[in-house]
Amino acid sequence: MPEDPLKRYRAEVREWMALNAPRDWREHSTDPEAFLRIQRDWFAKLVDGGYAVPHWPADWPGGGRSLAEQKVIYEEMARADCPRLLLSFVSTYHAACTIMEWGTEAQQTRFLPAILAGETWCQGFSEPGAGSDLASLRTKAERRGNVYIVNGQKIWSTVAQYADKCLLLARTSHEPARQAGMTFLLCDIKTPGVSVRPINQIHGDEEFAEIFFDDVEVPVTERLGEEGQGWAVAQATLASERGLTLLELSQRLRGALWRVAKQIEDGGGSQDKGLLRDYGRLVVDVEATCALADQYLTWRIAGEEQVGQASLIKLRYARVLRNFTMLGLRLEDYAGQIHSPITFGGGMETGNWMADFMNSYAWTIAGGSDEIQRNIISERLLGMPREPKSWTLTGAKA
Amino acid sequence: MSIDKSELQDAARKAFATDVRCADTAQVLNQIVGLGWLGICVPEDLGGLGLGREAQAVIHFELGRILGPGSLAAHLAIIDALVAAERTDLLETALAGEFMTASMRLETGTVTAGTISGRFHAVPDADRAQAILVAASDRIILLPLSLPDIAIAESRMWDQTRRFFEVTLHRVPVNAGATLASGKAASRMWDALNSTLLRAIAADSLGGADATLQMTLGYLGVRRQFDRLLAMFQALKHRCADMKTALASAEALLWADAGQYDVGLGCDVTGVGAMKGHATRVYHQVVEEAVQLHGGIGLTEEHDCHRFLKRALLNGVLGGRADIWEEALGRRMLAA
């Protein structure tokens, strides 16, 4: 019987990771500069190795990999405990997928190769007044000749402080249905009038930033899709990454279970029935999350995906991550309350339990909060009635 | 497996398309015998269908949905043991529908001077079964229930969807043919039996949880208060979403364990026990919410809610409580 090609591919990826994945990077990632260096070096190495953009079409170096092969890459990355691709994530998924779907040939030629060379993108969607209810955004883009003049404020933009370019969703007209009247722009962060301010998070990291637009000129040639078509374009951005991140994250959670075990042993609790029980229960929860992520990908590969299934994994993962970090923090007892410096870009489970616990809110709030996921699950998977839309409540005022 | 999981699921759902309250033990058993599903995991050359663990889980899942008879779990586990013991004589009668039973609490007895003694609880349908399988000392023994010195007493359970008995063996002589395995082979067989039973309870639990959730959604979709359907209240929708999420991941774990997925908790008894514990926790969560969401009607004898509730609580203790398995798993993982 010929060898399973997927197994062969896994062996190849594993070997490459063993040779190339950075070691000891956690120890060195003590400040944002070190984080940037580690992220850039690792991304460049992955581009060379052909593992950076497996989800891109086959005419790109390293592209054209099947979902099953992409899964192998992420599983092996988790296994090798290499840095997660935080800096390039929005660039290779959100920016690239949106530009591939909606960009003109000129736009594609200009922006896509630059991503592989390390150009960094951020996403400018959420606003202080438009979080879960994204359609209520108010950042304004006014057409004046060959440019749009942008005014407004974006928030929760991951890595915006290090970004070169921004995916910008702005309002070009006021329509009764608020999804209409939006336009999608590609904005250079270095344009005069753009200012970026990192947001200090409760655990001490700065993964997000605010972006202010003050009479910023964006050329009309840097618009994706037509004027007023922005909401449709944004759907491509939002759908660009489904499932693989959570698959990777749940694998990483499994790979980090030893940290909780070590905490139990170090605290002399390895005969404590209550702690063993808590640990055993956590192991089951993590395995169930991995199984769910795996099943979801199996559905997708078979073309049997249903809207709402991705929400099941996100909701589940977020809850289990919270439990995981909380157990670590509880085991650490008083020592856990003494401040210790964080690992920048160290992922969701660094063993700095207090920081990890606080960082776990990233998954219950960002990317569609738990509450939004519950709406999606109950409406799309369980067929319960839809929530009334915001514009039907506020009527013509919007 | 040669037949697709969803095909088997459809077939089972069609065969068991019966109102929960009317689920008649004898009728369901006859259907299963007729469809050849007693031999679902038995190799084809021994007269079975030659399907895997996953197929067996599908049957138990569907039986859980209709609160099916409890004897199936024990009987199918014993059939697996007969295959392992290469007892084709007994296998033939078992496949023909001569029922065999065993304690669903995984209890053991003792052998002294060629006789076996012990008290076994949670033995389903012992009054209708021909034989009982017991583990004692380092042996696995199959005894005819008609022997003298075997006393059978029905236990009146809160859960009336299963009929459980207490079977007492008082120095019952063990003849040579009764021993299915001894020594190391017996402990392997015991582990396999326990794993099969635990998987069956897990699948039954998730099938029951699925049916309970569907029933609850159905009720919320017709019951009106404050001039609208209960299903329109976000507070209730979110609770249903939580039930669905818990159920989906527990199901993924079940199918992973049943063979789709090579990692997971491991296929030893501890791993399967922890999986069963998780499934029963989810069943418990779903039924507890279901009664609450049904309001007053959920407290009535005529509604099916309480049947699922009682079965869920019983499943939680059969084969060992979740916390016991979790502790064992924690210990194993820490030692690894």
Interface residues (C-beta under 8 A of the other chain):
Chain A: L257 A261 I264 E265 S270 K273 L275 L276 R277 D278 Y279 G280 R281 V283 V284 D285 E287 A288 T289 C290 A291 L292 D294 Q295 T298 Q309 L312 L315 R316 E371 Q373 R374 N375 I377 S378 E379 L381 L382 G383 M384 P385 E387
Chain B: L217 L220 G221 L229 A231 M232 Q234 K237 H238 C240 A241 D242 K244 T245 A248 S249 A250 A252 L253 W255 A256 Q260 Y261 V263 G264 L265 A274 M275 G277 H278 A322 D323 W325 E326 E327 A328 L329 G330 R331 M333 L334
